[in-house]
């Protein structure tokens, strides 16, 4: 059966902004009469004008921070692609009822495990009806904690209806999780069909250090074992994972194919990924295979080699320094404008 594939890559007002606005409103309501009553007192007028200018500056700056701060869900729940079957079911058909039950059950199951597969109806001793039975699963990245896993799967499920409306079969891949359902059984069935592949900008032959790091990372993914593998060498990070319904042999077979493609096609690039139906492999420069600390309830182990914390701390420090410099320049400019405003107000009064 043929399928359609769509791919893509994906702020929230801050409490600080709302708080600053509230403070500013309260300040004006309590002190607006003071600007007039103390206009004849230059010292008091200067103090009040300066305070007003400072509050305005704080609101502008806090608004900028609120607008440009990304949310954590945007960082961890990025949409990658979806494979949708061309065959559609009619709304109100029993398959739709079973599908809704399945998706709801998958979202609930993330509390206990980073992977689960379900069949609806479960059937028991009865033989499933091919026309109405739906098979589905979800899987999160191997190091993801339970909260992030639940968030990612919930977002993926929410995207299913809009991305592939009324499709009998959907495979939706996020950066950190996937959701798949079908009207035909697929659990334990190997499928190494290429879904999506992309390589970054090519590096030069003279950049041997970077090429060596990439080779080491891809090599470590290939020589590793288990369904979830990570590798790192300096700023180069890599990750590979196969779907949880595969056997150990099937998993190794699929990952060998994905990692081989990654090495052959993207081994000289500044990043790349290969997504097959049942597994994927990817690497990046300055990226991270483990944005979240593993949750012991999922049996993960902490990756001590991940140095994202250092990079984030450095970025925050640079941002603070830049903000201070801009604040000084802005206040100097605002002070000049406020002095002009003071003269205008005094002239009017």
PyMOL commands that set and color helices and strands:
alter all, ss='L'
color gray80, all
select helices_A, chain A and resi 15-37+42-68+72-76+94-109+146-163+208-223+248-266+296-298+308-348
alter helices_A, ss='H'
color red, helices_A
select strands_A, chain A and resi 3-7+79-85+115-120+134-140+170-174+177-182+194-199+228-233+236-242+272-276+279-285
alter strands_A, ss='S'
color yellow, strands_A
deselect
rebuild
show_as cartoon
